[in-house]
Amino acid sequence: MSRQTALVTGVSGQDGVYLARRLVSEGVRVVGTVRPGDEASRAMAVYLDGVEVVEHDLRDDAGFRHLLEAHRPTRVFNLAGFSSVGASWDHPQLVDDVNGAAVERMLAALLELRDEQAVDVRFFQAGSAEETGDASDSPYARSKARAHAATTRFRDEHGLFACTAVLHNHESPLRPQRFVTRKIVRAAAEIALGRRDELTLGNLDVARDWGAAADYVDAMVRMLQAAAPADLVIATGVTHTLHDLLVTAFEAAGAGDPAAYVVQDPALLRPSDSPTMAADPSQAHRMLGWKPTQTFEDVVAHMVRVDLTRLESGVEESPEYLYLG
């Protein structure tokens, strides 16, 4: 049997790194895409040993078809896109094109490939819990809902093996600092080391279902290995508030009571936000045999340990950080 090839868009992101490393370890040839000229992607190259990294803009339809023809993937994982809910309000058209319309064009290209060359490729779309939350009117959520609907439509109407994972929040040490979870973790580490004395945050009462990126990547792989495609919710089934995350991070860092350092700023509130986003992952358990292996506390403690190591060593990125005990 010839070696399988997987095409992973957004390979230098948190999920892309964990997924690519998982696939490479299983003997899969991985071709991963990054945004043209993206400086942040270069810093992540240390995690992508064994991956063939190519530049690709999701809006480039001809470029995507070329990737399919040149590399003949058996699986496509679409993890790339505009990922900030808050920033999506400032760029609604770009978000819709990159997160929504581009997926429709990807699916059309896969359908053409199947019909013209009798090549079947399994397609995974990274969806978001934001699609159905109270903030479902955000440009980000609408774009993800558009991609989800397209994936379901191409599966039901054309028989493509295409599926969407409705991914609830999941974290790792690779989460960029523009996300509030990493912002909190990094601040806890800096405060513990005496390198700062204040942390500015918005609403601490929002509740999310936080899991581990490594666990969620396992679910992605299982979804494309399943006998039939399906759209599934991937989550832990347990919610925590942002205040819980704050307290857990400060405790893991040995930084004491966060109340002494936190300043709340109403300007950091999103234009629209879901106060609570709970999830029922039971269908994924039944269909995939998938269950998370890491608790909320495990995830936060891991992130804190890595940021403490980063600060003390001066080394921002290292493959050791993915599994630092």
Disulfide bonds with the S-S distance in Angstrom:
none
